[in-house]
């Protein structure tokens, strides 16, 4: 071991935030220490930037340069959909990830992009459908709910 070790006690408001932190730490050249410094914005905003491939916004995070931001996008882009769709914190209540399985949301998001919706519109449609609190068992059920709401 080199240098001095400094123990750190880290707390998260929700399991989802802890899960995102652990996922964030899987990126090459991003360890626990750099991740702690970088997570200065809400998890939803960072996940959304990763999903939109917004390297410029990611480089505004402390300790994240252009190369690390590119690596983050390449490593995490398909893994952060559920975090980008988290409900924003309000009244001191921790943000909550949707109860829908991650893969169901990701598949529905990709399907919406495939049929011509833009990334922002697809996220908005998913947000509205997931806000109902319904537990969707498949991406088809989720897509059906989205298109039923639109008519």
C-alpha positions as CSV (number, residue, x, y, z in Angstrom):
1,X,0.0,0.0,0.0
2,X,1.2,3.5,-0.8
3,X,0.2,6.7,0.8
4,X,-2.2,7.1,3.6
5,X,-5.5,5.3,3.8
6,X,-8.4,7.5,4.8
7,X,-11.5,5.7,5.9
8,X,-14.7,7.1,4.5
9,X,-18.3,6.6,5.6
10,X,-20.7,7.0,2.8
11,X,-24.4,7.0,3.0
12,X,-27.1,6.9,0.3
13,X,-30.7,8.0,0.4
14,X,-31.9,4.9,-1.4
15,X,-30.9,1.4,-2.6
16,X,-31.1,2.8,-6.2
17,X,-28.5,5.5,-5.4
18,X,-26.1,2.8,-4.0
19,X,-26.7,0.6,-7.0
20,X,-25.8,3.5,-9.3
21,X,-22.7,4.3,-7.3
22,X,-21.5,0.7,-7.6
23,X,-22.2,0.7,-11.3
24,X,-20.4,4.1,-11.7
25,X,-17.4,2.6,-10.0
26,X,-17.1,-0.2,-12.7
27,X,-15.9,2.3,-15.3
28,X,-12.2,2.1,-16.0
29,X,-10.1,4.7,-14.1
30,X,-13.1,5.5,-11.8
31,X,-12.7,4.2,-8.3
32,X,-14.6,4.9,-5.2
33,X,-12.7,8.1,-4.4
34,X,-13.2,9.6,-7.9
35,X,-16.9,8.5,-7.9
36,X,-17.5,10.2,-4.5
37,X,-16.0,13.5,-5.9
38,X,-17.9,13.2,-9.2
39,X,-21.4,12.6,-7.9
40,X,-22.3,16.2,-7.2
41,X,-25.4,16.3,-9.3
42,X,-28.6,14.2,-8.9
43,X,-28.2,10.6,-10.0
44,X,-31.0,11.0,-12.5
45,X,-29.2,13.9,-14.2
46,X,-25.9,12.0,-14.5
47,X,-27.6,8.9,-15.7
48,X,-29.6,10.9,-18.3
49,X,-26.4,12.5,-19.5
50,X,-24.7,9.1,-19.9
51,X,-27.8,7.8,-21.8
52,X,-27.8,10.9,-24.1
53,X,-24.1,10.5,-24.6
54,X,-23.6,14.1,-23.3
55,X,-19.8,14.1,-22.8
56,X,-19.8,17.8,-22.3
57,X,-22.0,17.7,-19.3
58,X,-20.1,14.7,-17.9
59,X,-16.8,16.6,-18.1
60,X,-18.3,19.3,-15.7
61,X,-18.3,16.7,-12.9
62,X,-15.2,17.0,-10.7
63,X,-12.4,14.7,-11.7
64,X,-14.0,13.6,-14.9
65,X,-12.1,14.5,-18.1
66,X,-13.1,13.9,-21.7
67,X,-11.5,10.5,-22.0
68,X,-13.1,9.3,-18.8
69,X,-16.5,10.7,-19.9
70,X,-16.2,8.9,-23.2
71,X,-15.4,5.7,-21.3
72,X,-18.4,6.2,-19.0
73,X,-20.7,6.5,-22.0
74,X,-19.3,3.5,-23.7
75,X,-19.5,1.3,-20.5
76,X,-22.7,2.5,-19.0
77,X,-25.0,3.8,-21.7
78,X,-27.3,0.8,-21.9
79,X,-27.2,0.1,-18.2
80,X,-28.5,3.4,-16.8
81,X,-32.0,3.6,-18.2
82,X,-33.7,2.8,-14.9
83,X,-31.7,5.6,-13.1
84,X,-32.4,8.1,-15.8
85,X,-36.1,7.4,-15.3
86,X,-36.0,7.8,-11.5
87,X,-38.6,10.1,-10.1
88,X,-37.0,13.3,-8.9
89,X,-36.6,13.8,-5.2
90,X,-39.3,16.0,-3.7
91,X,-39.9,17.2,-0.2
92,X,-36.8,15.5,1.2
93,X,-38.0,12.1,0.0
94,X,-35.4,9.9,-1.6
95,X,-35.9,9.3,-5.4
96,X,-37.3,5.9,-6.2
97,X,-36.5,3.7,-9.2
98,X,-39.4,2.2,-11.0
99,X,-40.7,-1.2,-9.7
100,X,-40.5,-2.4,-13.3
101,X,-37.7,-4.8,-14.1
102,X,-34.7,-3.0,-15.6
103,X,-34.7,-5.1,-18.8
104,X,-38.4,-4.4,-19.5
105,X,-37.8,-0.6,-19.3
106,X,-34.6,-0.8,-21.4
107,X,-36.4,-3.0,-24.1
108,X,-39.3,-0.6,-24.2
109,X,-37.0,2.4,-24.5
110,X,-35.1,0.8,-27.4
111,X,-38.4,-0.1,-29.1
112,X,-39.6,3.5,-28.9
113,X,-36.3,4.7,-30.4
114,X,-36.6,2.1,-33.2
115,X,-40.1,3.3,-34.2
116,X,-38.9,6.9,-34.6
117,X,-39.3,8.6,-31.2
118,X,-36.4,10.8,-30.1
119,X,-34.6,10.0,-26.8
120,X,-36.3,12.8,-24.9
121,X,-39.8,11.9,-26.1
122,X,-39.2,8.2,-25.4
123,X,-38.1,9.0,-21.8
124,X,-41.1,11.2,-21.4
125,X,-43.5,8.5,-22.6
126,X,-41.9,6.0,-20.3
127,X,-42.1,8.4,-17.4
128,X,-45.8,8.9,-17.9
129,X,-46.5,5.2,-18.1
130,X,-44.3,4.3,-15.1
131,X,-45.9,7.1,-13.0
132,X,-49.1,5.0,-12.9
133,X,-47.3,2.6,-10.5
134,X,-48.4,-0.4,-12.5
135,X,-45.9,-3.3,-12.5
136,X,-45.3,-4.2,-16.1
137,X,-44.2,-7.8,-16.7
138,X,-43.0,-7.3,-20.3
139,X,-42.0,-4.5,-22.6
140,X,-45.0,-5.3,-24.7
141,X,-47.3,-4.5,-21.7
142,X,-45.4,-1.3,-21.1
143,X,-45.6,-0.2,-24.8
144,X,-49.3,-1.0,-24.9
145,X,-49.9,1.2,-21.8
146,X,-47.9,4.0,-23.5
147,X,-49.9,3.9,-26.7
148,X,-53.2,3.6,-24.8
149,X,-52.4,6.8,-22.9
150,X,-51.8,8.6,-26.2
151,X,-55.2,7.8,-27.7
